[in-house]
Amino acid sequence: MSTSLSRRGFLGTMSLASAAVFFGACSGGGDDGPAAPSAGPQVSQADIDAAMAKPTTLTFWTWVPDIQNQVDLFEKQYPAMKVQLVNVGQGSPHYQKLRAAIQSGQGAPDVTQMEFQYIPSFTLGDNLLDISGYGVAGIKDQYPEWVWSQVSKGEVVYAVPQDVGPMGLLYRDDLLSDAGVEVPTTWDAFAAAAADYRTANPKSYLTNLAPNQPGQIIAYLWQAGARPFAYDGDKTVTVDLASDAGKKVLGFWGEMLAAGSLSVDPDFTDSWYQGLANGKYASWPTAAWGPVFLQGTAKKTSGKWRAVPLPQWDESAPASGNWGGSTDAVLKTSANPIAAAQLALWINTAKEPALKLATEQFLFPPSTTILNDPEVADLESPFFGGQKVNTTFKDISETVTPDFGWLPFMDFVYTNFNETLGKAIADKGDLVAGLQKWQDAVAGYAKDQGFTVA
């Protein structure tokens, strides 16, 4: 199981007081295909107005904490609408119950939360409504290209983005200063800094490489230009984890591991939380949901942390990857598609509910409109020495490279990681060989499921 579940669980239980001004996220869909589909028919504004004035009850499956706030605003804006919120679980339980409801033809929601990487597994069965014609295509310019590529294919739009996780680096300013180590801006400098820091502070590590976290590894691959997955929407998939770019990334981390510069503790565990709090790790390469998570986990280190972009492979072409992100999608089985599409659209793009998602539910906004709002952009965090961390991650988001795709069976990809590359990390073994084992297992699974592997 991916530890994205742990991040969602954190969002569901976190204290609003400890969260302060930051955002969390959960974990895409821009796949290369032989032919981009055309958008469906456009729904007129008159039809939308009529649908929203008709007494209607919608069912909305979501794990977002306190999203009743947005629903209340929606029902106030559209008095004829009633929304039934249902949380069927997080991670695998959510998707298992969703698939079961779709297959049985009973109990499926109108609108559902869906992470980027799971969109292809539902487009595979033609389960998602193309909402481009329901006013959703008009919001494209509010998002960076990479975000929009996660929810669309050609002219078709499968979901409204809700939150994202562009990757940056959080570090302890005091620990690096005491060790005489400068903040690295390139990966080569990061490796040198990891060795120097370990020498200066033998009880601590510059960072940790978690053996149970495929999402983080995939984000590293994304930043480096690897495109390990693609799906043509039919019967052909691409599995290219062990590409040259992939081998470069895992070779890099493997060399640091062999040199003793890294710890390999499983993340989102009690000992890992303690490591963040007691200085065992001087930095954490993480997503835009990381700052609020860290603030709740390592309260006693307030004021000592800073946020910067990830170290770069090529400083002349700044790039990042994404770790986390979710959407609201409408199922084709909805008896009220217009109203369902407007619910997904309104709560994520109307200013009041979207700002609440950012400042109360602490989801890092995908929309540049919301990110540029002073309520978000101008917030300063005492935990990060007064830094405007939201703006830092907004700038990072603009460097995430687009056109990163997923497979229609990411459940297997994440689970198998623990048996292949994750095991190599835990054993401090050959990470490139572990990457190849992951590649072979995923490609073999694809063939067993009847896909052609390109």
C-alpha positions in Angstrom: 0.0 0.0 0.0 1.2 3.5 -0.8 1.8 5.7 2.2 -0.3 8.3 0.5 -2.9 6.9 2.8 -0.9 8.1 5.8 -0.8 11.6 4.4 -4.6 11.5 3.9 -5.0 10.1 7.4 -3.0 13.0 8.7 -5.3 15.5 7.1 -8.3 13.8 8.6 -7.0 14.0 12.1 -4.8 17.1 12.3 -5.4 19.9 14.7 -6.5 23.2 12.9 -4.5 25.1 15.5 -1.3 23.3 14.7 -1.8 23.6 11.0 -1.5 27.4 10.9 -1.0 28.7 7.4 0.1 25.7 5.3 -1.5 23.1 3.2 -1.5 19.3 2.8 -2.2 17.0 -0.2 -3.1 13.5 -1.2 -1.3 11.9 -4.8 -1.9 11.5 -12.6 -3.5 11.3 -16.0 -1.7 13.1 -18.8 -1.0 10.0 -21.0 0.4 9.8 -24.5 -2.1 8.1 -26.8 -2.5 7.5 -30.5 -5.4 9.8 -30.8 -6.7 12.6 -28.5 -10.4 12.3 -27.9 -12.8 15.0 -28.8 -14.9 16.8 -26.2 -18.6 15.9 -25.9 -21.5 18.3 -26.5 -21.5 21.6 -24.8 -24.3 22.2 -22.2 -25.8 25.7 -22.5 -25.9 28.1 -19.6 -29.7 28.0 -19.8 -29.6 24.2 -19.2 -27.2 24.7 -16.3 -29.4 27.3 -14.7 -32.5 25.1 -15.1 -30.7 22.1 -13.6 -29.4 24.1 -10.6 -32.9 25.4 -9.9 -34.4 21.9 -9.9 -34.7 20.1 -6.5 -31.8 17.6 -6.6 -29.9 15.4 -4.2 -26.3 14.6 -5.0 -24.1 12.0 -3.3 -20.4 13.0 -2.8 -17.7 10.6 -1.7 -14.7 12.4 -0.3 -12.1 12.0 2.5 -11.4 15.7 2.8 -11.8 16.8 6.4 -14.5 19.4 7.1 -15.6 19.7 3.5 -19.1 20.1 4.9 -18.1 23.8 5.0 -17.9 23.9 1.2 -21.0 21.9 0.8 -22.9 24.3 3.0 -21.8 27.2 0.8 -22.8 25.3 -2.3 -26.3 24.6 -0.9 -26.6 28.3 0.1 -25.6 29.3 -3.4 -28.0 26.8 -5.0 -30.9 26.3 -2.5 -32.5 23.6 -4.6 -29.4 21.4 -4.1 -28.9 18.9 -1.3 -25.6 17.0 -1.0 -25.1 13.8 1.0 -21.4 13.5 2.1 -20.0 10.0 2.4 -16.5 9.0 3.6 -16.1 5.3 2.7 -12.5 5.3 3.7 -9.1 6.5 2.5 -6.7 4.9 0.0 -7.5 1.4 -1.2 -10.8 1.1 0.7 -12.2 4.1 -1.1 -11.3 2.8 -4.6 -12.3 -0.8 -3.8 -15.8 0.4 -2.7 -16.1 2.7 -5.7 -15.3 -0.1 -8.1 -17.7 -2.4 -6.3 -20.5 0.2 -6.5 -19.8 0.8 -10.2 -19.8 -2.9 -11.0 -22.9 -3.7 -9.1 -24.8 -0.8 -10.6 -25.9 0.3 -7.1 -24.8 2.9 -4.7 -22.2 4.8 -6.7 -21.8 8.5 -5.9 -22.5 11.3 -8.3 -19.2 13.0 -7.5 -16.1 11.3 -6.1 -12.6 12.2 -4.8 -10.0 10.7 -7.0 -6.2 11.0 -6.9 -4.4 11.8 -10.2 -2.8 8.4 -10.6 -6.1 6.6 -10.3 -7.9 8.4 -13.1 -6.7 6.0 -15.8 -8.0 3.0 -13.9 -11.5 4.5 -14.1 -11.2 5.8 -17.7 -10.3 2.3 -18.6 -13.8 1.2 -17.8 -15.3 4.4 -19.3 -16.7 5.3 -15.9 -15.9 9.0 -15.8 -18.0 11.7 -17.3 -16.3 14.1 -19.7 -17.1 17.3 -17.9 -15.5 19.7 -20.4 -18.9 20.7 -21.8 -20.3 21.6 -18.4 -18.2 24.8 -18.0 -15.1 23.0 -16.9 -13.1 23.5 -20.1 -13.2 27.3 -19.3 -11.1 27.0 -16.2 -8.0 25.6 -18.0 -6.1 28.9 -17.8 -6.2 28.9 -14.0 -3.8 26.0 -13.8 -0.2 25.3 -14.7 0.1 23.1 -17.8 1.2 20.1 -15.8 -1.8 20.2 -13.5 -4.3 20.4 -16.4 -2.5 17.5 -18.2 -3.3 15.3 -15.1 -7.1 15.7 -15.5 -7.5 15.9 -19.3 -6.7 14.0 -22.5 -7.1 16.0 -25.7 -10.2 18.1 -25.3 -11.8 15.7 -22.8 -11.7 16.7 -19.1 -12.2 14.0 -16.5 -12.0 15.9 -13.2 -11.6 19.2 -11.5 -8.2 19.6 -9.7 -8.4 20.0 -6.0 -4.9 19.9 -4.5 -1.3 19.1 -5.6 2.1 18.3 -4.2 5.0 20.0 -6.1 8.3 18.9 -4.6 10.7 21.1 -2.6 13.3 20.7 0.1 12.6 21.5 3.8 15.8 21.8 5.9 17.0 22.7 9.4 18.8 26.0 9.1 20.4 25.6 12.5 21.7 22.1 11.9 23.3 22.9 8.5 24.8 26.1 9.9 26.3 24.3 12.9 27.8 21.7 10.6 29.2 24.3 8.2 27.2 22.9 5.3 25.6 25.2 2.7 22.1 24.5 1.4 22.7 22.5 -1.8 21.2 23.7 -5.1 22.3 20.8 -7.2 22.1 17.1 -6.7 25.9 16.8 -6.9 26.2 19.4 -4.2 23.5 17.5 -2.2 25.6 14.3 -2.3 28.7 16.2 -1.1 26.7 18.0 1.6 25.3 14.6 2.8 28.8 13.3 3.3 30.1 16.5 4.9 27.1 16.7 7.2 27.5 13.1 8.3 31.1 13.7 9.2 30.3 16.8 11.2 27.3 15.3 12.9 27.7 11.5 13.1 24.4 11.1 15.0 22.4 12.7 12.2 21.8 12.4 8.5 21.2 15.1 5.9 18.2 13.2 4.8 16.4 9.8 4.8 15.4 7.6 1.8 12.2 5.7 2.8 12.0 2.1 1.6 8.2 2.2 1.7 7.5 5.3 -0.3 7.0 4.8 -4.1 5.4 8.2 -4.4 8.5 10.1 -3.4 10.7 8.0 -5.7 8.3 8.6 -8.6 8.5 12.3 -7.9 12.3 12.1 -8.2 11.9 10.4 -11.5 9.4 13.0 -12.7 11.9 15.8 -11.8 14.7 14.1 -13.7 12.7 13.9 -16.9 11.8 10.2 -16.7 8.4 9.2 -18.0 8.0 5.7 -16.6 4.3 5.2 -17.4 1.9 5.9 -20.2 -1.4 4.5 -21.3 -3.1 4.9 -24.6 -6.6 4.6 -23.2 -7.1 1.2 -24.8 -4.8 -1.8 -24.6 -1.3 -0.5 -24.8 0.8 0.7 -21.9 4.4 1.9 -21.6 6.5 0.7 -18.6 9.9 2.5 -18.6 10.9 2.7 -14.9 14.5 1.5 -15.8 15.1 4.2 -18.3 18.4 6.1 -18.5 16.9 8.9 -16.4 15.6 6.4 -13.9 18.9 4.6 -13.6 20.6 8.0 -13.1 18.3 8.9 -10.2 18.6 5.5 -8.4 22.3 5.3 -9.1 22.7 8.7 -7.5 20.8 7.7 -4.3 22.5 4.3 -4.3 25.9 5.9 -4.2 25.0 8.0 -1.2 23.5 4.9 0.5 26.7 2.9 -0.1 28.8 5.8 1.3 26.7 5.7 4.5 25.3 9.2 4.0 21.6 8.2 4.2 19.3 6.6 6.6 16.6 4.2 5.3 13.9 4.5 7.8 10.3 3.8 6.8 8.4 7.1 6.7 5.1 8.0 8.4 6.0 5.8 11.4 6.5 6.8 15.1 10.3 6.5 14.8 10.3 8.6 11.7 8.2 11.3 13.3 10.6 11.3 16.2 13.5 11.7 13.8 12.0 14.8 12.3 11.5 16.2 15.8 14.8 15.3 17.4 17.2 16.3 14.5 18.0 12.8 13.1 17.2 14.2 9.7 18.4 17.7 8.8 16.3 17.9 5.6 13.2 16.4 4.1 12.6 16.5 0.3 8.9 16.6 0.2 5.8 18.0 -1.4 3.8 21.2 -0.7 1.8 19.3 1.9 5.0 18.8 3.9 5.2 22.1 5.7 1.9 21.7 7.6 2.6 18.1 8.3 6.0 19.0 9.7 4.6 21.8 11.8 2.3 19.3 13.5 4.9 16.6 13.9 7.9 18.6 15.1 6.5 21.5 17.0 9.5 22.0 19.2 11.7 22.8 16.2 9.6 25.9 15.3 11.6 28.7 13.7 14.4 26.4 12.6 13.1 25.2 9.3 13.3 26.7 5.8 11.9 25.8 2.4 13.7 25.9 -1.0 13.3 24.2 -4.4 14.7 20.7 -4.8 18.3 20.4 -5.8 18.6 20.5 -9.6 20.1 18.2 -12.2 20.5 21.2 -14.5 20.4 24.6 -12.8 19.8 26.3 -16.2 16.5 24.5 -16.5 14.8 24.4 -13.1 12.5 21.5 -12.8 10.5 19.7 -10.1 8.2 16.7 -9.8 4.9 16.2 -8.0 4.1 14.0 -5.1 0.4 14.0 -4.3 -2.7 15.5 -5.7 -6.4 14.8 -6.0 -9.5 15.8 -7.9 -13.3 15.7 -7.9 -14.7 13.6 -10.8 -18.2 12.9 -11.9 -19.3 9.3 -12.7 -21.2 8.6 -15.9 -23.8 6.8 -13.9 -24.9 10.1 -12.2 -28.6 10.8 -12.9 -27.8 14.5 -12.4 -24.7 15.1 -14.5 -25.1 18.9 -14.8 -25.6 19.4 -11.1 -22.8 17.0 -10.2 -20.4 18.8 -12.5 -21.3 22.1 -11.0 -20.7 20.8 -7.5 -17.2 19.6 -8.5 -16.5 22.9 -10.3 -17.9 25.3 -7.8 -16.3 24.0 -4.6 -12.9 24.0 -6.2 -13.0 27.3 -8.2 -15.4 29.7 -6.6 -13.3 32.0 -4.4 -14.9 31.5 -1.0 -14.9 27.6 -1.0 -11.6 27.4 -2.7 -9.9 29.7 -0.2 -11.4 27.6 2.6 -9.9 24.5 1.1 -6.5 26.2 1.2 -6.7 28.0 4.6 -8.9 25.7 6.6 -8.5 22.2 5.1 -4.9 23.0 4.2 -4.9 21.5 0.7 -2.2 23.1 -1.4 -4.1 24.8 -4.2 -3.6 23.8 -7.9 -5.1 27.1 -9.1 -2.8 30.0 -9.7 -5.7 32.3 -9.0 -6.0 31.0 -5.4 -2.2 30.8 -5.0 -1.9 34.4 -5.9 -4.6 35.6 -3.5 -3.1 37.6 -0.7 -4.8 35.4 1.9 -2.6 32.6 0.6 0.5 34.2 -0.9 1.2 36.8 1.8 1.0 34.4 4.8 4.2 34.3 6.9 5.1 31.3 9.0 6.9 31.6 12.3 7.7 27.9 12.1 9.7 28.6 9.0 11.4 31.7 10.3 8.7 34.1 8.9 9.1 32.7 5.4 6.2 32.9 2.9 6.3 29.2 2.2 3.1 29.1 0.1 4.8 31.5 -2.3 7.9 29.3 -2.4 5.9 26.3 -3.4 3.8 28.3 -5.8 7.0 29.1 -7.6 8.1 25.5 -7.4 4.8 24.4 -8.9 5.5 26.5 -12.0 8.6 24.3 -12.7 6.9 20.9 -12.5 7.3 19.4 -16.0 4.0 18.4 -17.8 2.9 15.3 -19.6 3.5 12.8 -16.8 1.3 9.8 -17.2 0.1 6.8 -15.2 -0.9 3.2 -15.7 -4.5 1.9 -15.2 -3.2 -0.4 -12.4 -1.2 1.8 -10.1 -2.4 -0.2 -7.1 -0.1 -3.0 -8.3 2.8 -0.6 -9.1 2.8 0.8 -5.6 2.4 -2.5 -3.8 5.1 -4.2 -5.8 7.6 -1.4 -5.0 7.8 -2.8 -1.5 9.0 -6.2 -2.9 11.5 -4.8 -5.4 13.0 -1.4 -5.2 11.8 -0.8 -1.7 13.4 -4.0 -0.5 16.7 -2.9 -2.2 16.6 0.4 -0.3 15.8 -1.3 3.0 18.6 -3.8 2.5 21.0 -1.1 1.4 21.6 -3.0 -1.8 21.9 -2.2 -5.5 19.2 0.3 -6.2 19.5 0.2 -10.0 19.0 -3.6 -9.8 16.0 -3.0 -7.6 14.7 -0.5 -10.1 15.0 -3.2 -12.9 13.2 -5.7 -10.8 10.4 -3.2 -10.3 10.3 -2.6 -14.0 10.2 -6.3 -14.8 7.4 -7.0 -12.3 5.2 -4.2 -13.5 5.7 -5.1 -17.2 5.0 -8.7 -16.4 1.8 -7.8 -14.6 0.7 -5.7 -17.5 1.1 -8.6 -19.9 -0.7 -10.9 -17.6 -3.6 -8.5 -17.6 -3.8 -8.5 -21.4 -2.1 -5.2 -22.1 0.5 -4.7 -24.8 3.6 -3.3 -23.3 5.3 -0.8 -25.6 
